[in-house]
């Protein structure tokens, strides 16, 4: 949560791997946790979601690819 209209969601993280806490300020490049192979998946992956005013938006707008 950026404190205004944006927040991000991360799914399929390995249990116990999350390295940040609620309300902690993080900088770009910080490791937040470790992705895993949870649910009905065939391999490790990360579910990354960006929301603005609780509406999902394309996360590619925020990635430096």
C-alpha positions as CSV (number, residue, x, y, z in Angstrom):
1,X,0.0,0.0,0.0
2,X,1.5,3.3,-1.0
3,X,-0.6,5.3,1.4
4,X,-2.9,6.7,-1.3
5,X,-4.5,4.8,-4.2
6,X,-2.1,2.0,-5.1
7,X,-1.2,-1.3,-3.6
8,X,0.4,-4.5,-4.7
9,X,-0.4,-8.2,-4.0
10,X,2.1,-11.1,-4.2
11,X,0.8,-14.7,-4.2
12,X,2.4,-18.1,-4.2
13,X,5.1,-17.2,-1.7
14,X,6.8,-20.0,0.2
15,X,5.4,-20.2,3.8
16,X,7.7,-18.4,6.2
17,X,9.7,-16.7,3.4
18,X,8.1,-13.2,3.7
19,X,10.8,-10.8,4.8
20,X,8.7,-7.6,5.3
21,X,6.1,-6.6,7.8
22,X,2.8,-4.6,7.6
23,X,3.4,-0.9,7.3
24,X,7.2,-1.3,6.7
25,X,8.6,1.1,4.1
26,X,10.5,-0.8,1.3
27,X,12.8,0.4,-1.4
28,X,13.0,-0.7,-5.0
29,X,15.1,-3.8,-5.3
30,X,14.3,-5.1,-1.8
31,X,13.7,-8.9,-1.5
32,X,10.1,-9.3,-0.1
33,X,10.1,-13.1,0.0
34,X,10.6,-16.2,-2.0
35,X,8.3,-17.5,-4.7
36,X,7.2,-21.0,-4.5
37,X,5.0,-23.7,-6.1
38,X,1.8,-23.5,-4.1
39,X,-1.7,-24.5,-5.0
40,X,-2.2,-26.5,-8.2
41,X,0.9,-25.3,-10.0
42,X,3.5,-27.2,-12.1
43,X,6.4,-25.1,-10.8
44,X,7.6,-22.0,-8.9
45,X,6.0,-18.8,-10.0
46,X,4.8,-15.5,-8.6
47,X,1.4,-13.9,-8.8
48,X,2.0,-10.1,-8.9
49,X,-1.0,-7.8,-8.9
50,X,-1.2,-4.0,-8.9
51,X,-4.4,-2.3,-7.8
52,X,-5.5,1.3,-8.0
53,X,-8.6,2.2,-6.0
54,X,-9.1,-1.6,-5.5
55,X,-9.3,-2.2,-9.3
56,X,-6.6,-4.4,-10.9
57,X,-4.4,-2.7,-13.5
58,X,-1.7,-3.9,-15.8
59,X,1.5,-4.4,-13.7
60,X,3.7,-4.0,-16.8
61,X,3.1,-0.2,-16.4
62,X,5.4,-0.4,-13.3
63,X,8.1,-2.9,-14.3
64,X,11.4,-1.9,-15.8
65,X,11.6,-4.7,-18.5
